[in-house]
Amino acid sequence: MTRYIQKILLLASLITVGIKIPAKVISQPLSKPEINEFNIYSKKSFITKAVEKTGAAVVTIDTQRYVKTRKFPRNSQLFLDPYFERFFGLDLPNDNRPRIEQGQGSGFIFADGLVMTNAHVVNQSDKVIVGLTNGKKLNAKLIGQDFFTDLAVLKIEGKGPWPKAKLGDSAKIKVGDWAIAVGNPFGLENTVTLGIISNLKRNVTQLGIYDKKLELIQTDAAINPGNSGGPLLNSAGEVIGINTLIRSGPGAGLSFAIPINKAKEIAYQLLKTGKVIHPMIGISLIEESNTERKENVVKVGYVVPNSPAEKSGIKINDILIKVGNKDIETASDVIDQINKNGINKQVNILLKRKNKFIKFKVIPTDISNLQNN
């Protein structure tokens, strides 16, 4: 009986040992995922790396504009003459106190002491202050601005060295690529949002904007008031666009940026001459899809009076077939060819009017000349 009990105890101990040993074997690999998981999360994301690469070059732009308030409207027939105003005491401090309108936007340093931003951020400002990420605030001078592309270049009044953003190539971006917006929305410095490139070459006329000459990058990266002028980055931390527009209300989540290739072109013209030439012939364009032929048709939607287009004989509803040596498939093709041609130089245009093909020779002019007509 005693031997029987000993056998049972021996068997029980062997079973216990058998359970414990496999438990140790199994528990060993379970500890490894915890180490791997720690390593994964200890690595920097591409977003962090991108922002670290360019974030220091992103600046806040504070603007001040002095506005003189008036007790009487300026167009009052009685007070058009400044002598009358002084006679009636309308320029006394109590009646004519100046006030300061303040604004804020974003920008980024792209060369030694030079900042790229939106024209609407600094428009009509009497004073511009650039804030760096290290806390320094420095005065800046406006080098030039172009309202048709909504771009401006500032020069910081101070000594470097300056952190500089690396400019990418907006011609290489694709729909679906990562998009990282950096800026100062609502005065909150270096705010970062993430999205994707939703569309390319979005014409501003599709957004109901007719006084600008822009084809924009569309993204769903959140852009808010104060983000204007800040950079849109790719996954490598290179600037591919300048944040400029937001579609609010129904359809919120739509943000737009100026492609950096266009921005560079405008910035260097502003630095060189202080102004930008925009070749135009004086037409607006309409794209129509032909479902039967599975192709786009680009039509003339409007002809500016006294413009090169009107003087050459181009009419509304004419279909653009060829500009220069380029077959026209989109409105962008027309704009690109006119830009490449330049002003005061003849360009050949092939149109289709009803069932007839007609050739025209048109000499583009600068957009400012069209406005003066």
Disulfide bonds with the S-S distance in Angstrom:
none
